[in-house]
């Protein structure tokens, strides 16, 4: 049975500074690198040998993936694609979340962050993010799973949330309450028809 493992990148500098990051390319913190090593330990405990890895076009995800593979002692082909990027936060990008709340109000920020289909100004909603993530899954990641390959995906909170929505068959309303911790793997045992057989979380 093929394995699909999803990991949200380790803590980034702007996670630490409580800022909206989105498409802005910021590095990991030392804590984020430690979280990546911890993710590798968790995966090692499951004894998975990966055949291929996918990540976004952003450094924080790529660095997390590199640390995981190095810690596992595995060398695999890596596919990088902007389809797996974090959702674009538009006018919120770079702003401290508390400052943004003072400017637009707590309720409006909560709607932008936690609704499924309401985007921030000039940005993406989770629904819009899913519309680029899920076709990429269908044309790339699922193809490798159907070939029986073990696949590691290291991406972002909202791109991984889009994948979990599909895998766990969640509605838009259900997925908005889903929190994905940095550096914590979600591991799915899959059938070759890309149906979930078992989930390790």
C-alpha positions in Angstrom: 0.0 0.0 0.0 1.4 3.4 -0.9 2.0 6.0 1.8 1.2 9.7 1.6 2.8 11.8 4.3 1.9 15.5 4.6 4.0 17.9 6.7 3.5 21.6 7.3 6.8 23.4 7.2 8.5 24.2 10.5 8.1 27.6 12.2 9.1 30.4 10.0 10.5 33.9 11.0 7.1 35.4 10.4 5.2 32.7 12.2 7.4 33.6 15.1 6.6 37.3 14.6 2.9 36.7 14.3 2.7 38.1 10.8 0.7 37.1 7.7 3.1 35.4 5.4 1.4 34.0 2.3 3.6 34.1 -0.8 6.4 36.1 1.0 9.5 34.0 1.0 10.8 33.9 4.6 13.3 31.5 6.2 12.8 29.0 9.0 13.7 29.9 12.6 16.0 27.6 14.6 12.8 26.3 16.2 11.5 25.6 12.7 14.6 23.6 11.9 14.2 21.6 15.1 10.6 20.9 14.2 11.7 19.6 10.8 14.1 17.2 12.5 11.4 16.1 14.9 9.1 15.4 11.9 11.8 13.2 10.5 12.0 11.3 13.8 8.3 10.7 13.7 8.5 9.4 10.1 11.5 7.3 10.9 9.5 5.7 13.7 7.0 4.5 11.0 9.8 3.0 8.9 8.8 4.7 5.6 11.1 4.8 2.6 9.9 7.6 0.3 10.1 7.3 -3.5 9.3 11.0 -4.3 8.8 14.3 -2.6 6.7 17.4 -3.4 7.1 20.9 -2.0 6.1 24.5 -2.8 8.1 27.2 -4.5 8.8 28.8 -1.1 12.0 28.5 0.9 10.5 27.6 4.3 8.9 24.4 2.8 11.9 23.5 0.8 14.3 23.8 3.7 11.9 21.8 5.9 11.9 19.0 3.3 15.7 19.1 2.9 16.2 18.7 6.6 13.7 15.8 6.8 15.3 13.9 3.9 18.8 14.5 5.3 17.7 13.4 8.8 16.1 10.3 7.3 19.2 9.6 5.1 17.0 9.4 2.0 17.6 10.9 -1.4 14.6 11.1 -3.7 13.4 13.1 -6.6 11.9 16.5 -5.5 9.2 18.3 -7.4 8.8 22.0 -6.5 5.6 23.7 -7.7 3.9 27.0 -6.8 0.6 25.1 -6.8 1.5 24.0 -3.3 2.3 27.5 -2.0 0.6 28.9 1.0 -2.6 30.9 0.3 -2.0 34.4 -0.8 -3.0 36.8 2.0 -3.2 39.9 -0.3 -3.1 43.2 1.5 -2.6 41.4 4.8 0.8 40.0 3.8 3.6 41.3 6.1 1.3 42.7 8.6 1.3 41.7 12.3 -1.9 40.0 13.0 -2.7 42.2 16.0 -2.0 45.3 14.0 -4.3 44.0 11.2 -7.1 43.4 13.7 -6.8 47.0 15.0 -7.1 48.3 11.4 -10.0 46.1 10.1 -11.4 44.8 13.4 -11.3 41.3 15.0 -14.4 40.1 13.4 -13.3 41.0 9.8 -9.9 39.4 10.3 -11.6 36.2 11.6 -13.8 36.1 8.5 -10.8 36.4 6.2 -8.8 33.8 8.1 -11.4 31.3 8.9 -14.1 31.4 6.3 -13.8 29.0 3.4 -14.8 31.3 0.5 -14.2 35.0 1.6 -10.7 36.2 0.5 -8.8 39.1 2.1 -8.4 42.1 -0.2 -6.3 41.2 -3.2 -5.7 37.7 -1.8 -7.0 34.1 -1.9 -9.7 32.4 0.1 -9.1 28.8 1.2 -11.6 27.8 -1.6 -9.4 29.6 -4.2 -6.3 27.9 -2.7 -7.9 24.5 -3.0 -8.7 25.2 -6.7 -5.0 25.2 -7.5 -3.8 22.6 -5.0 -6.3 19.8 -5.8 -5.8 19.8 -9.6 -2.1 19.5 -8.9 -2.7 16.6 -6.6 -4.9 14.9 -9.2 -2.3 15.3 -12.1 0.9 14.7 -10.1 0.8 13.3 -6.5 -2.1 10.9 -7.1 -0.3 9.5 -10.2 2.7 8.5 -8.1 0.4 6.9 -5.5 -1.4 4.9 -8.2 2.1 3.6 -9.2 2.5 2.4 -5.6 5.1 5.0 -4.7 5.4 6.4 -1.1 5.0 10.2 -1.4 6.2 13.0 1.0 4.5 16.4 0.7 6.0 19.3 2.6 3.9 22.4 2.1 1.9 25.0 4.1 -1.0 25.3 6.5 -3.6 26.1 3.8 -2.3 24.0 0.9 -2.1 21.0 3.2 -5.5 21.8 4.6 -6.8 21.6 1.1 -5.3 18.2 0.7 -6.7 17.0 4.1 -10.1 18.3 3.0 -10.0 16.0 0.0 -8.5 13.0 1.8 -10.8 13.2 4.9 -13.8 14.1 2.8 -14.4 17.3 4.8 -16.8 20.1 3.8 -15.7 23.7 3.4 -17.3 24.4 6.8 -15.5 21.5 8.5 -12.1 22.3 7.1 -12.0 25.9 8.4 -11.7 24.6 11.9 -8.8 22.3 11.1 -5.5 23.3 12.7 -2.3 21.8 11.3 0.7 22.2 13.6 4.1 23.1 12.1 6.4 20.1 11.6 3.9 17.4 12.6 3.4 14.7 9.9 0.0 13.4 8.9 0.4 9.9 7.4 -2.1 8.2 5.2 -2.1 4.6 4.0 -3.6 4.7 0.6 -5.1 2.2 -1.9 -3.8 2.3 -5.5 -7.2 3.8 -6.3 -6.1 6.8 -4.1 -8.7 6.0 -1.4 -7.6 6.4 2.3 -7.3 3.1 4.1 -5.9 4.3 7.4 -4.7 7.6 8.8 -1.9 8.1 11.4 -2.0 11.6 13.0 
